[in-house]
Amino acid sequence: MAYRILAINPGSTSTKVGVYDGETKVFEGVVRHTAEELAKCGSIIEQAPMRMELIKNLLKEHDVDLATVDAFIGRGGIVRPMRSGVYTVNDKLLDDLKNLPSAQRHASALGGIFARQLGDEYGKPCFIADPVVVDERNEIAKVTGLPQVERTCVFHCLNQKASARMYCKEHGKKYNDVNLIVAHMGGGITVGAHEKGVVIDVNDGIAGEGPFSPERTGSIPMKLVLDMCYSGDYTREQLYGFCSKAGGFVAHMNTNSALDVENAMLAGDEKAKMVFEALGYNVAKTIGEMATVLKGTAEAIILTGGLAYSKPLCNYIMEMVGFIAPVVVYPGESELEALVGGAVRVLSGEEEARVYGE
């Protein structure tokens, strides 16, 4: 049976929606918002009614009858750490998506809120799947040199797992039977060690850990950061901004566009070349770290995310890590398809929906 699924993936200034009959795409579209439009609404949660109305208008324009949908699924927000899987949007999850300060920092929280609203309205199941707070790490991976500080875990779980499953499907294997290293390279960069279907270690992409990216500092020497903190030259908000929006290419080149930096490099800009290759160098180093976590048993290394469209970047990384395992490139992200796949696995009985908070 081809279940009809509506998947919703909200971002900071847009919302991607897709309607699928099983794996067959029926409709895919994007609702975009201006900064001024969003500012009038207020907080991310206060944007929900306006954004929901525009989603419904888009679907109506393309003759999508929501009554024919078998399940609604949205991208999950930054809620409490959880195991990988598909979760029913129960009351506890809905409450956390709306009220946890961490969830309210990113528009992805709206995915679960919208799925629940539509599920209630049409009497259908509603889910989220593999949100960024999935934490499957080994306990030893959480330990740092300070007992007061435990390594945290926020990463591109949805696309990392989708890319890993894509590799397995192409090679006639089961995700739960193979070891892979997956590097999602976008505005943030996370590199995960996937051991038989479980991400046993990964860098926290938003806490200042791992490779720097177009917008984030990644790991930098703590003593020098402490000097910045007490210099009086920076506010707390500015320092946090370096971790998430004002580091990496933004700090070095005054742009978050990897394409602009790549083009400048190809035009002979030596600074652009150094910064561009340094990003690749850092990604490759982190892949090497994850190779040790898997004790040299990685079957393949997967490069995915928007930066994977860059052949110079991928080639640079391949030259450094090709000795570890074959490198496969899946440019972009397939998050809508990944969400749909999760909902179908639950509806078909292949997978059981998890209960948030248990």
C-alpha positions in Angstrom: 0.0 0.0 0.0 1.3 3.5 -0.9 0.6 5.6 2.1 0.2 9.3 1.4 2.4 11.4 3.7 2.8 15.1 4.2 6.3 16.1 5.4 7.0 19.6 6.7 10.6 20.9 7.2 10.6 24.5 8.6 13.7 26.6 8.4 14.5 30.1 9.7 13.1 31.9 6.6 11.3 29.2 4.7 9.3 26.0 5.0 9.7 23.1 2.7 6.6 20.8 2.3 6.3 17.6 0.4 3.4 15.2 -0.4 4.4 11.6 -1.3 2.5 8.5 -2.1 5.1 6.0 -0.7 8.4 7.0 -2.3 6.6 8.8 -5.2 6.6 12.5 -5.0 3.2 14.1 -5.6 4.1 17.7 -4.8 7.0 19.6 -3.3 7.1 23.3 -2.6 8.6 26.0 -0.5 7.0 28.9 1.4 9.4 31.7 1.8 9.3 34.6 4.3 11.0 38.0 4.5 12.8 39.1 7.7 10.3 41.9 8.0 7.3 39.5 7.7 8.7 37.3 10.5 9.7 40.2 12.7 6.0 41.4 12.8 5.0 38.0 14.3 7.5 37.9 17.1 9.1 34.7 18.3 9.4 31.5 16.3 6.5 30.0 18.2 4.4 33.1 17.6 5.1 32.7 13.8 3.2 29.4 13.8 -0.3 30.6 12.8 0.9 32.8 9.9 3.3 30.1 8.6 0.6 27.4 8.9 -1.9 29.5 7.0 0.6 30.0 4.1 1.4 26.2 4.0 -2.3 25.4 3.7 -2.7 28.1 1.0 0.2 26.6 -1.0 -1.2 23.1 -0.8 -4.7 24.3 -1.8 -3.2 26.1 -4.8 -1.8 22.8 -5.9 -5.0 20.8 -5.3 -3.6 18.8 -2.3 -6.6 17.5 -0.3 -5.3 17.2 3.3 -8.1 14.8 4.0 -6.4 12.2 1.8 -3.2 12.3 3.8 -2.5 9.2 5.9 0.0 10.8 8.3 1.7 14.1 8.9 5.4 14.3 9.9 7.6 17.3 10.7 11.2 17.9 11.5 11.8 17.8 15.2 13.2 20.7 17.3 15.9 21.1 19.9 14.1 19.3 22.6 15.4 16.8 25.2 18.0 14.2 24.1 16.5 11.1 22.6 17.2 7.9 20.7 17.0 7.8 17.0 13.7 6.9 15.4 10.2 8.1 14.6 8.2 9.7 17.5 4.5 10.3 17.9 3.9 14.0 18.7 2.3 13.4 22.1 1.3 16.1 24.6 4.7 16.1 26.4 6.6 16.5 23.1 4.2 19.2 21.9 4.7 21.1 25.2 8.5 20.9 25.0 8.4 22.1 21.3 6.4 25.1 22.4 8.0 25.9 25.7 11.6 24.7 26.1 13.9 27.7 25.5 16.2 25.4 23.5 13.4 24.4 21.2 12.3 28.0 20.6 15.8 28.9 19.3 15.2 27.1 16.0 12.3 27.0 13.6 12.6 23.2 13.3 10.4 23.1 16.4 7.5 24.2 14.2 7.7 20.9 12.2 6.3 18.9 15.1 3.8 21.6 16.1 2.4 21.7 12.5 2.3 17.9 12.3 0.3 17.7 15.5 -2.1 20.5 14.5 -2.9 18.8 11.2 -3.1 15.4 12.8 -5.6 16.7 15.3 -7.6 18.5 12.6 -7.8 15.5 10.3 -7.7 12.7 12.8 -4.5 11.2 11.4 -1.2 10.1 13.0 1.5 12.8 13.5 5.2 12.3 14.0 8.7 13.7 14.0 11.8 11.8 13.1 15.5 11.9 13.9 15.7 15.4 15.3 19.0 17.2 15.8 19.0 16.2 19.5 19.3 12.4 18.9 22.0 11.1 21.2 23.1 7.5 20.8 26.7 8.0 21.8 28.7 5.7 24.0 29.1 6.9 27.5 32.9 7.3 27.1 32.3 9.7 24.2 30.6 12.2 26.6 33.5 12.5 29.0 35.7 15.6 28.9 38.7 16.8 31.0 36.3 18.6 33.4 33.8 16.6 35.4 31.5 19.6 35.4 31.3 19.6 31.6 29.9 16.8 29.5 30.1 16.7 25.7 26.7 17.6 24.3 25.2 16.3 21.1 23.4 18.3 18.4 23.9 17.2 14.8 22.3 16.7 11.4 20.8 13.4 12.4 18.0 13.3 9.8 20.2 13.8 6.8 23.2 11.8 8.1 20.9 8.7 8.6 19.1 9.3 5.3 22.4 9.4 3.4 23.6 6.3 5.2 20.4 4.5 4.3 20.8 5.7 0.7 24.3 4.2 0.5 23.0 0.9 2.0 20.1 0.7 -0.5 22.5 1.3 -3.4 24.8 -1.4 -2.2 22.2 -4.0 -1.2 23.0 -3.8 2.5 21.2 -3.1 5.7 22.0 0.1 7.7 22.1 -1.9 10.9 24.8 -4.2 9.5 27.5 -1.7 8.3 29.9 0.8 9.8 30.0 4.2 8.0 31.4 7.7 8.6 29.0 10.5 7.5 30.0 14.1 7.1 27.2 16.6 6.7 28.6 19.8 5.3 26.4 22.8 5.3 26.1 26.1 7.3 27.2 23.8 10.1 29.3 20.7 9.8 28.9 17.5 11.8 30.8 14.2 11.3 29.3 11.0 12.7 30.6 7.5 13.4 27.7 5.1 12.4 28.2 1.7 13.9 25.6 -0.8 12.8 22.8 1.8 12.7 23.9 3.7 15.8 25.8 7.0 15.8 28.2 6.2 18.6 30.1 9.5 18.3 29.6 12.9 16.6 30.7 16.5 17.1 28.2 18.9 18.4 27.7 21.2 15.4 26.3 24.2 17.3 28.3 24.1 20.6 31.6 25.1 19.0 33.0 21.6 18.4 34.5 20.0 15.3 35.4 21.6 12.0 34.7 25.2 11.4 32.0 25.9 8.7 30.7 28.7 6.6 29.0 30.2 9.8 30.6 28.5 12.8 34.0 28.6 14.5 34.2 24.9 15.3 36.8 23.8 17.9 39.3 26.5 18.9 41.8 26.7 21.8 39.9 27.3 25.0 42.6 29.5 26.7 42.4 32.0 23.8 38.6 32.0 24.0 38.8 32.7 27.7 41.0 35.6 27.0 38.4 37.0 24.6 35.6 36.4 27.2 37.4 38.6 29.8 38.9 41.2 27.4 35.8 43.4 27.6 35.8 43.6 23.8 32.9 41.2 23.3 29.4 40.7 24.7 28.1 37.3 25.6 25.8 37.4 22.6 28.7 38.2 20.2 30.7 35.2 21.6 27.7 32.9 21.2 27.3 34.3 17.7 30.8 33.1 16.7 29.6 29.6 17.6 26.5 29.6 15.4 26.3 32.5 12.9 29.4 34.7 12.8 32.3 32.3 12.7 34.1 30.4 9.9 33.8 32.0 6.4 31.7 34.8 7.9 34.6 35.8 10.2 37.4 35.2 7.7 35.7 36.3 4.4 32.6 38.3 5.5 30.3 35.9 3.7 28.6 32.6 4.5 28.6 31.6 0.8 31.0 28.8 0.2 30.5 29.3 -3.5 31.7 32.9 -3.2 34.8 31.8 -1.3 35.4 29.0 -3.9 35.1 31.4 -6.8 37.5 33.8 -5.1 39.9 31.0 -4.7 39.6 30.0 -8.3 40.2 33.6 -9.3 43.5 33.6 -7.5 42.7 35.0 -4.1 45.3 33.4 -1.8 43.4 34.2 1.4 40.3 32.5 0.0 42.3 29.5 -1.0 43.8 29.2 2.5 40.4 29.5 4.3 38.6 27.2 1.8 41.2 24.5 2.1 41.4 24.9 5.8 37.7 24.0 6.1 38.4 20.8 4.1 41.4 20.1 6.2 39.4 20.3 9.4 36.6 18.1 7.9 39.2 15.5 6.9 40.8 15.6 10.4 37.4 15.0 12.0 36.7 12.1 9.7 40.1 10.6 10.8 38.9 10.9 14.4 35.7 9.0 13.7 37.8 6.4 11.9 39.5 5.7 15.1 36.2 5.5 17.0 35.2 2.8 14.6 38.6 1.1 15.0 39.3 1.2 11.3 36.2 -0.7 10.3 34.4 2.0 8.3 33.1 0.5 5.0 32.7 3.9 3.4 32.9 7.7 4.0 29.9 9.7 2.9 30.1 13.4 2.1 26.7 15.1 2.1 25.0 18.5 2.6 25.1 21.6 0.5 28.9 21.9 0.5 29.2 18.5 -1.1 28.2 20.1 -4.4 31.7 21.7 -4.4 34.0 19.4 -6.4 37.2 21.2 -5.2 36.2 20.7 -1.6 35.2 17.1 -2.0 38.4 16.3 -4.0 40.5 17.9 -1.3 38.9 15.8 1.4 39.1 12.7 -0.6 42.8 13.1 -1.1 43.3 13.2 2.7 40.9 10.4 3.8 40.7 8.1 0.8 43.2 5.7 2.5 40.6 5.1 5.3 37.7 3.9 3.1 36.1 4.6 -0.3 34.4 8.1 -0.4 30.9 8.5 -1.7 29.3 11.9 -2.4 25.6 12.6 -2.0 25.3 16.4 -2.5 22.5 18.4 -0.8 20.0 17.0 1.7 17.1 14.7 1.3 15.3 15.6 4.6 11.7 15.5 3.2 12.3 12.1 1.7 13.8 10.9 5.0 10.8 12.2 7.0 8.4 10.4 4.6 10.4 7.2 4.8 10.2 7.3 8.6 6.4 7.7 8.5 6.0 4.9 6.0 8.1 2.5 8.1 5.8 3.1 11.0 2.5 2.9 9.1 3.6 -0.3 7.4 4.7 -1.9 10.7 8.3 -2.1 9.8 9.2 0.2 12.7 7.4 1.0 15.9 6.8 4.7 16.8 8.7 5.7 19.9 7.1 7.5 22.8 8.8 10.8 23.8 9.5 11.0 27.5 9.7 7.3 28.2 
